[in-house]
Amino acid sequence: QVASSLVGNLERFPPAVLRALGQAAVGLSVSQIEDSISGEDLKASLPALSKVHGWNTEQSSAIINKLLSSGYEITDGQSLARLGSLVAGLSSSTLQSLPAKVILEAVNLPEFAQ
């Protein structure tokens, strides 16, 4: 609730703001993610956003979809692991389209296992 009220007063979310929000970024609404954050800003903020816990499915899906449509590619285990807590937003079709090698690489990375 506090996170929602904090981000509710903002209109734009450049990378510096997203990083500064930290865990409070979980208060972003799906419409804010879709309308007020560019894909490039999401990519630049991925190291911080991937550490936020408590995303709901709609939020993580909106972030993942925007990342993928702005050119983020999952080409190896590292690029999958970089998604961190957002990985739950990957659609089953996207997961099924990944080479098994990518998933095997990711599950062997300690940061992905966490």
Contact map, one row per residue, 1 for C-alpha under 8 A:
111110000000000000000000001000000000000000000000000000000000000000000000000000000000000000000000000000000000000000
111111000000000000000001001000000000000000000000000000000000000000000000000000000000000000000000000000000000000000
111111100000000000000001111100000000000000000000000000000000000000000000000000000000000000000000000000000000000000
111111110000000000000001011110000000000000000000000000000000000000000000000000000000000000000000000000000000000000
111111111000000000000000001000000000000000000000000000000000000000000000000000000000000000000000000000000000000000
011111111100000000000001001000000000000000000000000000000000000000000000000000000000000000000000000000000000000000
001111111100000000000001101100000000000000000000000000000000000000000000000000000000000000000000000000000000000000
000111111110000000000000000100000000000000000000000000000000000000000000000000000000000000000000000000000000000000
000011111110000000000000000000000000000000000000000000000000000000000000000000000000000000000000000000000000000000
000001111111100000000000000000000000000000000000000000000000000000000000000000000000000000000000000000000000000000
000000011111100000000000000000000001000000000000000000000000000000000000000000000000000000000000000000000000000000
000000000111110000000000000000000001100000000000000000000000000000000000000000000000000000000000000000000000000000
000000000111111111000000000000000001100010000000000000000000000000000000000000000000000000000000000000000000000000
000000000001111111000000000000000000100010000000000000000000000000000000000000000000000000000000000000000000000000
000000000000111111100000000000000000000011011000000000000000000000000000000000000000000000000000000000000000000000
000000000000111111110000000000000000000000001000000000000000000000000000000000000000000000000000000000000000000000
000000000000111111111000000000000000000000000000000000000000000000000000000000000000000000000000000000000000000000
000000000000111111111100100000000000000000001001100000000000000000000000000000000000000000000000000000000000000000
000000000000001111111100000000000000000000001001100000000000000000000000000000000000000000000000000000000000000000
000000000000000111111100000000000000000000000000000000000000000000000000000000000000000000000000000000000000000000
000000000000000011111111100000000000000000000000000000000000000000000000000000000000000000000000000000000000000000
000000000000000001111111100000000000000000000001100100000000000000000000000000000000000000000000000000000000000000
000000000000000000001111110000000000000000000000001110000000000000000000000000000000000000000000000000000000000000
011101100000000000001111111000000000000000000000000000000000000000000000000000000000000000000000000000000000000000
001000100000000001001111111100000000000000000000100100000000000000000000000000000000000000000000000000000000000000
001100000000000000000011111100000000000000000000000111100000000000000000000000000000000000000000000000000000000000
111111100000000000000001111110000000000000000000000000000000000000000000000000000000000000000000000000000000000000
001100110000000000000000111111011000000000000000000000000010000000000000000000000000000000000000000000000000000000
000100000000000000000000001111111000000000000000000000000010000000000000000000000000000000000000000000000000000000
000000000000000000000000000111111100000000000000000000000110010000000000000000000000000000000000000000000000000000
000000000000000000000000000011111111000000000000000000000000000000000000000000000000000000000000000000000000000000
000000000000000000000000000111111111100000000000000000000000000000000000000000000000000000000000000000000000000000
000000000000000000000000000111111111100000000000000000000010011000000000000000000000000000000000000000000000000000
000000000000000000000000000001111111110000000000000000000000011001000000000000000000000000000000000000000000000000
000000000000000000000000000000111111110000000000000000000000000000000000000000000000000000000000000000000000000000
000000000011100000000000000000111111110000000000000000000000000000000000000000000000000000000000000000000000000000
000000000001110000000000000000011111111011000000000000000000000000000000000000000000000000000000000000000000000000
000000000000000000000000000000000111111111000000000000000000000001000000000000000000000000000000000000000000000000
000000000000000000000000000000000000111111100000000000000000000001101100000000000000000000000000000000000000000000
000000000000000000000000000000000000011111110000000000000000000000100100000000000000000000000000000000000000000000
000000000000111000000000000000000000111111111000000000000000000000000000000000000000000000000000000000000000000000
000000000000001000000000000000000000111111111100000000000000001001100000000000000000000000000000000000000000000000
000000000000000000000000000000000000001111111100000000000000000000100001000000000000000000000000000000000000000000
000000000000001000000000000000000000000111111110000000000000000000000000000000000000000000000000000000000000000000
000000000000001101100000000000000000000011111111100000000000000000000000000000000000000000000000000000000000000000
000000000000000000000000000000000000000001111111110000000000000000000000000000000110000000000000000000000000000000
000000000000000000000000000000000000000000011111111000000000000000000000000000000100000000000000000000000000000000
000000000000000001100100000000000000000000001111111100000000000000000000000000000000000000000000000000000000000000
000000000000000001100100100000000000000000001111111100000000000000000000000000000000110000000000000000000000000000
000000000000000000000000000000000000000000000111111100000000000000000000000000000111110000000000000000000000000000
000000000000000000000010000000000000000000000011111110000000000000000000000000000001100000000000000000000000000000
000000000000000000000110110000000000000000000001111111100000000000000000000000000000100000000000000000000000000000
000000000000000000000010010000000000000000000000001111100000000000000000000000000000100000000000000000000000000000
000000000000000000000000010000000000000000000000000111110000000000000000000000000000000000000000000000000000000000
000000000000000000000000010000000000000000000000000111111011000000000000000000000000110000000000000000000000000000
000000000000000000000000000000000000000000000000000001111111000000000000000000000000000000000000000000000000000000
000000000000000000000000000000000000000000000000000000111111100000000000000000000000000110000000000000000000000000
000000000000000000000000000001000000000000000000000000011111110000000000000000000000000010000000000000000000000000
000000000000000000000000000111001000000000000000000000111111111000000000000000000000000010000000000000000000000000
000000000000000000000000000000000000000000000000000000111111111100000000000000000000011111000000000000000000000000
000000000000000000000000000000000000000000000000000000001111111110000000000000000000010111100000000000000000000000
000000000000000000000000000001001100000000000000000000000111111111000000000000000000000010000000000000000000000000
000000000000000000000000000000001100000001000000000000000011111111100000000000000000010010000000000000000000000000
000000000000000000000000000000000000000000000000000000000001111111110000000000000000011011000000000000000000000000
000000000000000000000000000000000000000000000000000000000000111111111000000000000000000001000000000000000000000000
000000000000000000000000000000000100011001000000000000000000011111111100000000000000000000000000000000000000000000
000000000000000000000000000000000000001101100000000000000000001111111111000000000000000000000000000000000000000000
000000000000000000000000000000000000000000000000000000000000000111111111100000000000000000000000000000000000000000
000000000000000000000000000000000000001000000000000000000000000011111111000000000000000000000000000000000000000000
000000000000000000000000000000000000001100000000000000000000000001111111000000000000000000000000000000000000000000
000000000000000000000000000000000000000000000000000000000000000000111111100000000000000000000000000000000000000000
000000000000000000000000000000000000000000100000000000000000000000111111110000000000000000000000000000000000000000
000000000000000000000000000000000000000000000000000000000000000000010011111000100000000000000000000000000000000000
000000000000000000000000000000000000000000000000000000000000000000000001111110110000000000000000010000000000000000
000000000000000000000000000000000000000000000000000000000000000000000000111110110000000000000000000001000000000000
000000000000000000000000000000000000000000000000000000000000000000000000011111110000000000000000000011101100000000
000000000000000000000000000000000000000000000000000000000000000000000000011111111000000000000000000011111110100000
000000000000000000000000000000000000000000000000000000000000000000000000000111111100000000000000000000001100100000
000000000000000000000000000000000000000000000000000000000000000000000000111111111110000000000000000000000000000000
000000000000000000000000000000000000000000000000000000000000000000000000011111111111001000000000000001100100000000
000000000000000000000000000000000000000000000000000000000000000000000000000011111111001000000000000000000100101100
000000000000000000000000000000000000000000000110010000000000000000000000000001111111000000000000000000000000000100
000000000000000000000000000000000000000000000100010000000000000000000000000000111111111000000000000000000000000000
000000000000000000000000000000000000000000000000011000000000000000000000000000011111111000000000000000000000001100
000000000000000000000000000000000000000000000000111110100000000000000000000000000011111100000000000000000000000000
000000000000000000000000000000000000000000000000110000100001101100000000000000000011111111000000000000000000000000
000000000000000000000000000000000000000000000000000000000001000100000000000000011011111111000000000000000000000000
000000000000000000000000000000000000000000000000000000001001100000000000000000000000111111000000000000000000000000
000000000000000000000000000000000000000000000000000000001111111100000000000000000000011111100000000000000000000000
000000000000000000000000000000000000000000000000000000000001100110000000000000000000011111110110000000000000000000
000000000000000000000000000000000000000000000000000000000000100000000000000000000000000011111110000000000000000000
000000000000000000000000000000000000000000000000000000000000000000000000000000000000000001111111000000000000000000
000000000000000000000000000000000000000000000000000000000000000000000000000000000000000000111111100000000000000000
000000000000000000000000000000000000000000000000000000000000000000000000000000000000000001111111110000000000000000
000000000000000000000000000000000000000000000000000000000000000000000000000000000000000001111111110000000000000000
000000000000000000000000000000000000000000000000000000000000000000000000000000000000000000011111111000000000000000
000000000000000000000000000000000000000000000000000000000000000000000000000000000000000000001111111000000000000000
000000000000000000000000000000000000000000000000000000000000000000000000010000000000000000000111111101100000000000
000000000000000000000000000000000000000000000000000000000000000000000000000000000000000000000001111111100000000000
000000000000000000000000000000000000000000000000000000000000000000000000000000000000000000000000011111110000000000
000000000000000000000000000000000000000000000000000000000000000000000000000110000000000000000000001111111000000000
000000000000000000000000000000000000000000000000000000000000000000000000001110010000000000000000011111111100000000
000000000000000000000000000000000000000000000000000000000000000000000000000110010000000000000000011111111110000000
000000000000000000000000000000000000000000000000000000000000000000000000000010000000000000000000000111111111000000
000000000000000000000000000000000000000000000000000000000000000000000000000111000000000000000000000011111111100000
000000000000000000000000000000000000000000000000000000000000000000000000000111011000000000000000000001111111100100
000000000000000000000000000000000000000000000000000000000000000000000000000010000000000000000000000000111111110110
000000000000000000000000000000000000000000000000000000000000000000000000000000000000000000000000000000011111110110
000000000000000000000000000000000000000000000000000000000000000000000000000011001000000000000000000000001111111110
000000000000000000000000000000000000000000000000000000000000000000000000000000000000000000000000000000000011111111
000000000000000000000000000000000000000000000000000000000000000000000000000000001001000000000000000000000000111111
000000000000000000000000000000000000000000000000000000000000000000000000000000001101000000000000000000000111111111
000000000000000000000000000000000000000000000000000000000000000000000000000000000000000000000000000000000011111111
000000000000000000000000000000000000000000000000000000000000000000000000000000000000000000000000000000000000011111
